Amino acid sequence: MLVRFLVPANIRHNSGGNVYNARLTQGLRTLGVSVETLAVEGCWPEASARERRRLGGLLGAWDPKVDSRQTDVTPETVTLVDGLVACGAPDELEYAAAAGQHAWVLQHMPSPSHPDSEGRALRAAAGVICTSSSAAASASEKHGLPASRVALPGTDPAPVAPGSAPPHIVAVAALLPNKDQLLTVAALARLQDLAWTASLIGTDDADPAYAAQVRAAIASSGMEGRVRVTGQLAGTALADEWNQTDLSLLVSRAEAFGLVVTESLAHGIPVIVREGTGAVDALGLAGRITGRLAGKPEGGRGGGLSGERGGRTYAVPGAAVGLVETVDSGREDHRADVLGSVIRQWLMDESLRAAWRAAALAAREQLPGWDSTARNVLEILGGSAEVVAAEGKPVATGTAGGQ
């Protein structure tokens, strides 16, 4: 089996989609699958006509010589297209399907800015693989694709973070409006009477204007000595930040899954996420919340959220906080108050911190690896790791799909 994996060339920062794509590629190769990764030029999903035509050539929609990298497509070849590319080129996917060259789409998250194009692209695909149940639910609700398959992200094993005194809080995400670092800064500004430090970890090149607003908000709140904007970190620098961390925040306005949530849990670090986003899936709630943040539950011990799965109650390593979006600027202050109050309770209540930490350490032992993700995707695409490994040759898969 050869998997031709078409990914966007314009996303260069350390996004969840990029991490998933890279680890999936590595995992498939480990299983004995040949993977040809092609970075498709274009400002996806807003690509030019020329860039879309070039994509069409890669998909086999017309003359295969339109792009010199075009690989002969055989029955043993499966083409997989990142959803960011696919939703920007519905015509090309439809032409390819009409030519008998059906491509699969890997959908990381819904595209609110291109719903019609997204629907056409997904319906033209041989099948749709979603990286979260929330993305699959969106595909079903918006585009009538009830048979979308789900291959959840994996997690790399990580050492337990010892934490810091005073507690250290991180928000790991590119500085972008959707990630809402301005809300995080506003919430932290309400906690200056307590001891803590914080880091905003993520590229500040993706939206320099927004990054400048975040820095200005930190400065105007007098928190330059307590809140660091580190830029994108990797290697030892990132590991050092994780080692210091006691609490992770992911309060994105929209999130299909939130890899940083499971990355935090891999270090034994609890997480606060925004209710109503896919990050709740990553936290392990998946719509099964039966409790809510509480200062002192029955018995006067612990605190936090509980959930129910399979009829059994379990502790949740953090909280999902309701932060309803509205155009009313007064509500922005309210959201900061709500988030700030949850962090304040965590900072002040030692039993709550202990309960969240214990739940995070327990969740750490249950996280799936990327090998599981790769096996799931291979099974969905119609391949078999056992056959690939045993025979050492491609496996015929066909192109009929998961719709």
C-alpha positions in Angstrom: 0.0 0.0 0.0 1.2 3.5 -0.9 -0.5 6.4 0.9 -0.1 9.7 -0.9 -0.7 12.3 1.8 -1.4 15.9 0.6 -0.8 18.5 3.4 -0.9 22.3 3.4 2.4 24.0 2.9 1.2 27.3 4.4 0.8 26.1 8.0 4.4 26.3 9.3 3.8 26.9 13.0 3.5 24.0 15.5 -0.2 23.4 15.1 -2.2 20.4 16.3 -2.9 19.5 12.6 0.7 19.5 11.7 1.7 17.4 14.7 -1.1 14.9 13.9 0.0 14.7 10.2 3.6 14.2 11.1 3.0 11.5 13.7 0.5 9.7 11.5 3.0 9.6 8.7 5.7 8.2 11.1 3.3 5.7 12.5 2.1 4.4 9.2 5.8 4.0 8.1 6.5 2.0 11.2 3.7 -0.3 10.3 5.3 -1.0 7.0 3.2 1.4 4.9 4.9 3.5 2.2 3.9 7.2 2.7 4.6 9.9 0.1 4.0 13.3 1.8 3.4 16.2 -0.5 3.3 19.8 0.9 0.8 21.5 -1.4 1.6 25.2 -2.0 -1.1 27.7 -1.6 -2.7 29.9 1.1 -5.2 27.2 2.0 -8.1 27.3 2.1 -7.8 30.5 0.1 -5.7 29.2 -2.7 -5.3 30.7 -6.2 -6.8 29.1 -9.3 -3.3 28.1 -10.4 -2.7 26.4 -7.0 -6.0 24.6 -7.1 -5.3 23.4 -10.7 -1.9 22.1 -9.5 -3.7 20.2 -6.7 -6.1 18.8 -9.3 -3.1 17.4 -11.1 -1.9 15.7 -7.9 -5.4 14.3 -7.4 -5.5 12.9 -11.0 -8.4 15.1 -11.9 -7.0 15.8 -15.4 -3.7 15.6 -17.2 -1.3 14.0 -14.7 1.6 15.9 -16.3 0.3 19.2 -14.9 2.6 18.6 -12.0 6.0 16.9 -12.3 5.5 15.3 -8.9 2.4 13.5 -10.0 2.7 9.8 -9.1 1.0 7.1 -11.1 -2.2 6.2 -9.1 -2.7 2.5 -8.9 -5.4 0.4 -7.2 -2.8 0.0 -4.3 -2.5 3.7 -3.9 -4.7 5.7 -1.5 -4.7 9.5 -1.6 -5.3 11.2 1.7 -5.9 15.0 1.7 -5.8 17.3 4.7 -9.1 18.9 5.3 -7.7 22.4 5.1 -6.7 21.8 1.6 -9.8 19.9 0.7 -12.3 22.5 1.7 -10.5 25.0 -0.4 -10.7 22.9 -3.6 -14.1 21.2 -3.9 -14.1 21.4 -7.7 -10.9 19.5 -7.9 -12.1 16.7 -5.6 -15.3 16.4 -7.6 -13.4 16.3 -10.9 -11.0 13.7 -9.5 -14.0 11.6 -8.3 -15.6 11.8 -11.7 -12.3 10.6 -13.2 -12.4 7.6 -10.8 -9.6 9.0 -8.6 -11.4 9.2 -5.2 -9.4 10.7 -2.4 -9.9 10.4 1.3 -10.1 13.5 3.4 -8.5 13.9 6.9 -10.7 16.4 8.7 -9.0 18.0 11.7 -11.7 20.6 12.4 -14.7 22.1 10.8 -14.3 25.2 8.5 -16.8 27.8 9.7 -15.6 30.2 6.9 -16.1 27.7 4.0 -19.1 25.6 5.0 -20.4 25.1 1.4 -17.0 24.2 0.0 -16.3 21.9 2.9 -19.6 20.0 2.3 -18.9 19.5 -1.4 -15.4 18.4 -0.7 -16.4 15.9 2.0 -19.2 14.5 -0.1 -16.9 14.0 -3.1 -14.3 12.1 -1.0 -14.0 8.3 -0.9 -14.3 8.6 2.8 -13.8 11.1 5.7 -11.6 10.5 8.7 -12.1 12.9 11.5 -9.6 13.4 14.3 -12.2 14.0 17.0 -15.8 13.0 17.7 -16.8 16.7 17.7 -15.5 17.0 14.1 -17.4 13.9 13.0 -20.5 15.2 14.7 -20.1 18.5 12.8 -19.7 16.7 9.5 -22.9 14.7 10.2 -24.9 17.7 11.3 -23.8 20.1 8.7 -23.2 17.9 5.7 -25.1 14.7 6.2 -22.1 12.4 6.6 -23.2 10.0 9.3 -20.5 7.5 8.4 -17.4 9.7 9.0 -14.8 7.6 10.9 -12.8 8.9 13.9 -9.1 8.3 14.5 -8.3 10.1 17.8 -4.8 11.7 18.2 -2.2 9.8 20.1 0.1 11.0 22.9 3.8 10.7 23.4 4.9 9.4 26.8 6.3 12.1 29.0 7.9 12.4 32.5 5.7 13.6 35.3 6.1 17.4 35.9 7.2 18.1 39.4 5.7 21.6 39.3 6.8 24.8 41.0 6.3 27.0 44.0 4.5 29.3 43.5 2.3 27.4 41.0 3.1 27.8 37.4 0.4 28.1 34.8 0.8 27.7 31.0 -1.2 28.2 27.9 0.4 26.4 25.0 -0.9 27.6 21.7 0.0 29.9 18.8 -1.0 33.5 19.6 -4.1 33.7 17.6 -7.6 35.3 18.3 -9.2 31.8 18.3 -6.9 30.7 21.1 -8.1 33.7 23.1 -4.9 34.6 25.0 -6.4 38.0 25.7 -9.1 36.3 27.8 -6.3 34.3 29.7 -4.4 37.6 30.4 -7.6 39.3 31.6 -8.4 36.4 33.9 -4.9 36.4 35.4 -5.0 40.1 35.9 -7.8 39.4 38.5 -5.5 37.2 40.5 -2.5 39.5 41.3 -3.2 39.2 45.0 -2.2 35.5 44.8 1.2 33.9 44.2 1.7 32.3 40.7 3.6 32.7 37.5 2.5 32.0 33.9 3.8 31.5 30.4 2.1 31.9 27.1 3.9 29.4 24.9 3.4 29.5 21.1 4.5 31.3 17.9 3.8 35.0 17.8 4.5 35.1 14.0 1.1 33.7 12.9 -0.8 36.9 13.7 1.7 39.6 14.8 -1.0 42.2 15.3 -2.8 39.9 17.8 0.5 39.0 19.5 1.1 42.7 20.0 -2.3 43.1 21.6 -1.5 40.3 24.0 1.8 41.8 25.0 0.1 45.2 25.4 -2.6 43.7 27.7 0.1 42.1 29.8 2.0 45.4 30.1 -1.1 47.5 30.9 -2.0 45.0 33.7 1.4 45.4 35.2 2.2 41.7 34.8 5.3 41.7 32.7 7.2 40.2 35.6 4.7 37.4 36.1 3.5 36.4 32.6 6.1 35.5 30.0 5.4 35.4 26.2 8.0 32.8 25.2 7.3 32.3 21.5 7.3 28.8 20.1 9.5 26.4 22.1 10.9 23.0 21.4 13.4 20.5 22.8 14.9 21.3 26.2 13.3 24.7 26.5 9.8 23.3 26.1 10.6 20.4 28.4 11.8 22.8 31.1 8.5 24.7 30.8 6.5 21.5 31.2 8.6 20.5 34.2 7.7 23.7 36.0 4.0 23.6 35.2 1.1 22.9 37.6 -1.9 23.9 35.5 -2.5 24.1 31.8 -5.2 26.3 30.1 -6.8 25.8 26.7 -9.7 28.3 26.4 -9.9 28.4 22.5 -13.2 29.7 21.1 -13.3 26.6 18.8 -11.3 23.4 19.1 -11.8 20.1 17.4 -9.8 18.2 20.0 -6.9 20.0 21.6 -3.7 18.0 21.5 -2.2 20.2 24.2 -4.8 18.8 26.6 -3.5 15.2 26.3 0.1 16.5 26.2 -0.6 18.2 29.5 -2.1 15.0 31.0 0.9 13.0 29.8 2.9 15.1 32.2 0.3 14.7 35.0 -0.8 18.3 34.6 -4.6 19.1 35.0 -6.2 21.3 32.4 -8.9 24.0 32.2 -10.8 24.1 28.9 -13.7 25.9 27.4 -17.0 24.2 27.6 -18.6 23.4 24.3 -15.4 22.8 22.4 -13.7 19.6 21.3 -11.1 20.1 24.1 -13.7 18.6 26.4 -13.3 15.4 24.5 -9.6 15.5 25.1 -10.1 16.1 28.8 -12.2 12.9 28.9 -15.6 14.3 29.5 -17.0 13.8 25.9 -20.4 15.2 26.9 -20.7 13.0 29.9 -20.4 15.7 32.6 -22.4 14.8 35.7 -20.9 17.3 38.0 -19.6 20.8 38.0 -16.9 22.8 39.7 -17.6 22.9 43.4 -15.7 24.3 46.3 -16.4 21.5 48.7 -18.3 18.4 47.5 -20.0 16.0 49.9 -17.6 15.0 52.7 -15.7 18.2 52.5 -12.8 16.8 50.5 -11.4 17.4 47.1 -13.4 19.5 44.6 -13.7 19.8 40.9 -15.6 17.8 38.3 -16.8 14.3 38.2 -18.0 12.4 35.2 -19.8 9.2 34.4 -18.7 6.6 31.8 -20.2 3.2 31.5 -22.2 3.7 34.6 -19.1 4.4 36.7 -18.1 7.7 38.2 -14.6 9.0 37.6 -12.6 12.1 38.5 -11.8 14.6 35.8 -8.3 16.1 35.7 -9.5 19.8 35.5 -12.6 21.6 34.5 -14.7 22.6 31.5 -15.7 26.2 32.0 -18.7 27.9 30.4 -17.4 31.0 28.5 -20.3 31.9 26.2 -19.3 34.1 23.2 -21.3 37.3 22.7 -20.8 40.7 21.0 -21.6 42.5 24.2 -18.3 43.9 25.5 -19.6 43.7 29.1 -19.7 40.0 28.8 -16.0 39.9 28.0 -15.4 41.1 31.5 -17.8 38.4 32.8 -15.9 35.7 31.0 -12.7 36.9 32.5 -14.4 36.9 35.9 -15.6 33.3 35.4 -12.3 32.0 34.3 -10.4 33.9 36.9 -12.7 32.5 39.7 -12.0 28.9 38.6 -8.2 29.5 38.6 -8.5 31.4 42.0 -10.3 28.4 43.5 -7.6 26.1 42.2 -4.9 28.3 43.6 -6.5 28.7 47.1 -7.9 25.2 47.7 -5.1 22.7 48.3 -7.6 19.7 48.3 -8.8 20.8 44.9 -5.3 21.0 43.5 -4.6 17.5 44.9 -7.7 16.1 43.4 -7.0 17.4 40.0 -3.4 16.3 40.1 -4.4 12.8 41.2 -7.0 12.6 38.3 -4.4 13.8 35.8 -1.9 11.2 37.0 -4.6 8.5 36.6 -5.5 9.8 33.1 -1.8 9.7 32.2 -1.8 5.9 32.4 -4.8 5.6 30.0 -3.6 7.8 27.1 -3.4 6.0 23.7 -0.2 6.2 21.7 0.3 7.4 18.2 0.7 3.8 17.1 -2.9 3.3 17.9 -3.8 6.3 15.7 -1.8 4.9 12.8 -3.4 1.5 13.1 -6.9 3.0 13.2 -6.2 5.1 10.1 -4.7 2.1 8.3 -7.8 0.0 9.1 -10.1 2.7 7.9 -8.2 3.1 4.7 -8.6 -0.6 4.1 -5.1 -1.8 4.8 -3.8 -4.3 7.3 -0.6 -3.8 9.3 -0.3 -7.5 9.8 -0.4 -8.2 6.0 1.9 -5.4 5.2 4.5 -6.6 7.7 4.1 -10.3 6.8 4.3 -10.0 3.0 6.5 -6.9 2.8 4.5 -5.7 -0.2 1.6 -3.3 -0.9 -1.9 -4.3 -0.1 -4.7 -3.7 -2.6 -7.4 -1.6 -1.0 -9.8 -0.3 -3.6 -11.3 3.2 -3.4 -14.8 2.7 -2.1 -15.1 4.6 1.1 -16.5 5.3 4.5 -19.5 7.3 3.6 
